[in-house]
Amino acid sequence: MSKLLDLIKEKSLVISDGAWGTLLQQKGLPPGGCPESWNISHADVVRQIPEQYISAGAEVVLTNSFGGSPFKLDLFGLADSAYNLNFAAAKISREAAGDTVLVLASVGPTSKFLAPIGDVSEKEMIENFKIQIKGLAEGGADAILIETMSDIGEANCAVKAAREVCDLPVLVSMTLEKGKKGYRTLMGNSVEEIVNFFTREGVDILGTNCGNGTAGIVEIVREFRQLTDKPIVAHPNAGLPIVQDGETIFPERPDEMASLVPDLVDAGANIIGGCCGTGPDHIRAISQQIRTIRQYRENLQ
């Protein structure tokens, strides 16, 4: 059994980290800049992010590799540097995590579409993800988090790539929005379709991130839990984004997010952290709430 699955079995509830992009911009990354390039040019600055989250109570931290696929890096002329940038991303988080915190390697969407909707073949998509994931695995990641996905097909290409280049556990986290037919991905995938598909593919952990504030993620997690006994990861945004004075902000305060942690736990989440708009203060509040729940459970035993 992997370190991550062991940790979930031991604690039942695991504290994850929060957003990375916002913190990088606060540390000087220019709007529209390539976050992954900083893994080499500003490694010490990037390392501050997992260090901040660990100080806030995170037991698993991500990597600065969300847009690290060759397809995505090609927008910055960095496709040929994909392996090195991802290796560096995992190495930075590994160094910050030490032996006590686990590293989940972040693998985000490519912005490309598989044929016949787009012009990318399944083989090309798998090869694209293999380069990224190989770098992350060899850089020291403990698991591969395929996140913010809207297309089962693209996510599964990343799953297949991970299976080919490493033996690490794989998490798939999809982004869903609520419509007339309930929660669906942008490509129309339902929670039931997601669970059935990735259960057949042998994915270790399922879940959802982005696209919703905490209350919405609670609803989605509840749907997942009704359909699977696999561990579930939940990374809500700090509320739905609003534009205020020309700036996009996420309105959920740390105490507001933390107040809904018991609902997330009751819905069935096992790994709880944050996505867009969340920072160390949010994770600190979530961590305190989760540790309180753990203590309560221990007292009942």
RAMORA-V951317 format. One record per helix or strand. SS is the DSSP state (H for helix, E for strand). FROM is the first residue (numbers start at 1). TO is the last residue. If there is no record, write none. Layout:
ss: [SS;SS]
from: [FROM;FROM]
to: [TO;TO]
This chain:
ss: [H;E;H;H;H;E;H;H;E;E;E;H;E;H;E;E;E;E;H;E;H;E;E;E;H;H;E;H]
from: [3;14;21;35;43;60;70;79;102;114;120;122;143;152;169;177;182;190;191;205;214;231;241;247;254;261;271;280]
to: [11;15;26;41;55;61;76;97;107;114;120;138;149;165;174;179;184;190;200;209;227;236;244;250;259;267;274;300]
